[in-house]
Amino acid sequence: MRDYRQGGTDNATSVKTPPSQTSLSRREFTQTALLTAGAVALGAAAPALSAAGAAPRRIRTAVIGCGSVSNQYLPVLKRCPFVELVSVCDIRPERARKQAEAYGVPNHYPHIEALLAGAPFEFLIDLTDMQAHEAVNRRALQAGKHVWSEKPIANSLAAGQDLLRMARPRKLRLWGAPITVQSPQFAFMARKIASGELGRLAAAHAFYGHEGPDWSSFFYEKGGGSLPDLAVYNLTSLTGLLGPVRRVTAMLSIVTPDRAIHEKGTIRVTEEDNAMLLLDHGQGLISHVQSGFNYFNPHGHDGSGEKRHTIQITGTRGYLGLVGYDWAPQAVEWATPDRPALVRESTDPGGYLWQQGAALAAECLATGKELLATPEHALHVLEIITAARAASATGRTIPLKSTFTRPLPV
Ligand SMILES: NC(=O)c1ccc[n+]([C@@H]2O[C@H](COP(=O)([O-])OP(=O)(O)OC[C@H]3O[C@@H](n4cnc5c(N)ncnc54)[C@H](O)[C@@H]3O)[C@@H](O)[C@H]2O)c1
């Protein structure tokens, strides 16, 4: 989604901030990272240092997939006091080597088996192609590693649940992007809804789109598509705010059947690049999500340029609008009969970054804290995506099986 601003394919050369300029002390990191999530999750800021002032342990961490998004993750991981970056890996070995050099990572490997047989580590961050996640995550869990996966965790609900069943008896953790539920703006909206001020909730609408990536073809091939790449953010936010979905219907289409991809030339698009979903949350509450790779965007891919309400929630006595995208939220505006002109609140980013999910997960491994973002929630969103495809193909409304416990910020 965003990182192609920094240059897509020759990824390592596009790093803008040298690692040496990104290092923070443990205290600074905590103020800008899990304190946000901790405050959201627990209602109070938990200290990064123990009472005795002892430094928490660093989690020996490996990153697999050194493409575009690694330019976003690695600077955050580099300055995270809970992470020791041990190894990087990519099936394009020159990419792994470049990122190892750029971020001072001691080891780099050309495939997962070499990575697993190499320098010991306990936590794998999976930034590979969407189609590769399931197999990479499975192999890492088999090898006894905790896993953070870019979306999706797996290619189907059943496969994702199988991965969770593998992880639990091994006392391993499995998390997946995105982390929109960790932002202060999500917390503000969740609290507003929980307060009852909006009356009875009736409807919600969310959208996210851009012109589509041009550096890798997997976004447009089977297992890719705009649903798992883009709609996944809105689906995570809306289900987090409104609760699990009971049934889904959708229309999906391909607007641009041929795409020009760097290093590949023209490819055929086989997964949706345009999507409209209707979601039934129960008790009469219906939401709508639209996403696609054909959206004119006057702000390029800079999330800060988007000033519209990309999430809108309406009840019998109130309205909530999220200013900017849910992965880079800027504020929340709301109105009720007592305050009919929009009130703007929650303007502080509070240290939230969409790129920090794996670093927050490392902090959880080091300290025992918990994220609001859960794998059960990620798998519910995955089931919505696969159901939307079935709905579009058949013209039916598809009931869902999975559920999750809604994050309830205090
Ligand atoms: N690029 C972004 O801005 C962005 C933002 C958020 C999320 N994401 C997600 O991050 C993931 C990666 O996207 P990207 O844009 O970085 O793609 P990319 O094509 O730039 O990078 C993927 C890298 O993974 C490597 N790879 C593929 N299979 C592998 C395997 N089995 N073992 C080791 N390496 C392997 C590829 O060689 C490539 O270098 C996707 O799930 C995407 O949806 C990307």
The ligand as an SDF file (V2000), in Angstrom:
LIG
                    3D

 44 48  0  0  0  0  0  0  0  0999 V2000
    4.7300   -2.5840    0.3820 N   0  0  0  0  0  0  0  0  0  0  0  0
    3.9140   -2.0290    1.2610 C   0  0  0  0  0  0  0  0  0  0  0  0
    3.8110   -0.8100    1.3680 O   0  0  0  0  0  0  0  0  0  0  0  0
    3.1030   -2.8890    2.1920 C   0  0  0  0  0  0  0  0  0  0  0  0
    2.4160   -2.2560    3.2370 C   0  0  0  0  0  0  0  0  0  0  0  0
    1.7180   -3.0390    4.1370 C   0  0  0  0  0  0  0  0  0  0  0  0
    1.7020   -4.3980    3.9760 C   0  0  0  0  0  0  0  0  0  0  0  0
    2.3650   -5.0070    2.9440 N   0  0  0  0  0  0  0  0  0  0  0  0
    2.3430   -6.4640    2.8240 C   0  0  0  0  0  0  0  0  0  0  0  0
    3.6700   -6.9480    2.9730 O   0  0  0  0  0  0  0  0  0  0  0  0
    3.8390   -8.1580    2.2360 C   0  0  0  0  0  0  0  0  0  0  0  0
    5.0100   -7.9860    1.2760 C   0  0  0  0  0  0  0  0  0  0  0  0
    4.7140   -6.9220    0.3940 O   0  0  0  0  0  0  0  0  0  0  0  0
    5.8760   -6.1280   -0.3670 P   0  0  0  0  0  0  0  0  0  0  0  0
    5.2270   -4.9370   -0.9610 O   0  0  0  0  0  0  0  0  0  0  0  0
    7.0260   -5.9320    0.5280 O   0  0  0  0  0  0  0  0  0  0  0  0
    6.2280   -7.1670   -1.5210 O   0  0  0  0  0  0  0  0  0  0  0  0
    7.6220   -7.2990   -2.2920 P   0  0  0  0  0  0  0  0  0  0  0  0
    7.3570   -8.0680   -3.5060 O   0  0  0  0  0  0  0  0  0  0  0  0
    8.2580   -5.9650   -2.4340 O   0  0  0  0  0  0  0  0  0  0  0  0
    8.5190   -8.1590   -1.2750 O   0  0  0  0  0  0  0  0  0  0  0  0
    8.2670   -9.5050   -0.9720 C   0  0  0  0  0  0  0  0  0  0  0  0
    9.6110  -10.1820   -0.8170 C   0  0  0  0  0  0  0  0  0  0  0  0
    9.4110  -11.4920   -0.3120 O   0  0  0  0  0  0  0  0  0  0  0  0
   10.3370  -12.3470   -0.9800 C   0  0  0  0  0  0  0  0  0  0  0  0
    9.8250  -13.7090   -0.8900 N   0  0  0  0  0  0  0  0  0  0  0  0
    8.7200  -14.2450   -1.4810 C   0  0  0  0  0  0  0  0  0  0  0  0
    8.5490  -15.5280   -1.1190 N   0  0  0  0  0  0  0  0  0  0  0  0
    9.5620  -15.8210   -0.2760 C   0  0  0  0  0  0  0  0  0  0  0  0
    9.9250  -16.9810    0.4480 C   0  0  0  0  0  0  0  0  0  0  0  0
    9.2020  -18.1080    0.3630 N   0  0  0  0  0  0  0  0  0  0  0  0
   11.0170  -16.9470    1.2370 N   0  0  0  0  0  0  0  0  0  0  0  0
   11.7660  -15.8040    1.3350 C   0  0  0  0  0  0  0  0  0  0  0  0
   11.4650  -14.6720    0.6650 N   0  0  0  0  0  0  0  0  0  0  0  0
   10.3780  -14.6730   -0.1200 C   0  0  0  0  0  0  0  0  0  0  0  0
   10.4000  -11.8020   -2.4000 C   0  0  0  0  0  0  0  0  0  0  0  0
   11.5700  -12.2340   -3.0780 O   0  0  0  0  0  0  0  0  0  0  0  0
   10.3730  -10.3160   -2.1340 C   0  0  0  0  0  0  0  0  0  0  0  0
   11.6580   -9.7580   -1.9990 O   0  0  0  0  0  0  0  0  0  0  0  0
    2.4990   -8.4060    1.5430 C   0  0  0  0  0  0  0  0  0  0  0  0
    1.7280   -9.2500    2.3490 O   0  0  0  0  0  0  0  0  0  0  0  0
    1.8580   -7.0150    1.4970 C   0  0  0  0  0  0  0  0  0  0  0  0
    0.4590   -7.1110    1.4470 O   0  0  0  0  0  0  0  0  0  0  0  0
    3.0770   -4.2670    2.0470 C   0  0  0  0  0  0  0  0  0  0  0  0
  1  2  1  0
  2  3  2  0
  2  4  1  0
  4  5  1  0
  4 44  2  0
  5  6  2  0
  6  7  1  0
  7  8  2  0
  8  9  1  0
  8 44  1  0
  9 10  1  0
  9 42  1  0
 10 11  1  0
 11 12  1  0
 11 40  1  0
 12 13  1  0
 13 14  1  0
 14 15  2  0
 14 16  1  0
 14 17  1  0
 17 18  1  0
 18 19  2  0
 18 20  1  0
 18 21  1  0
 21 22  1  0
 22 23  1  0
 23 24  1  0
 23 38  1  0
 24 25  1  0
 25 26  1  0
 25 36  1  0
 26 27  1  0
 26 35  1  0
 27 28  2  0
 28 29  1  0
 29 30  1  0
 29 35  2  0
 30 31  1  0
 30 32  2  0
 32 33  1  0
 33 34  2  0
 34 35  1  0
 36 37  1  0
 36 38  1  0
 38 39  1  0
 40 41  1  0
 40 42  1  0
 42 43  1  0
M  CHG  2   8   1  16  -1
M  END
$$$$
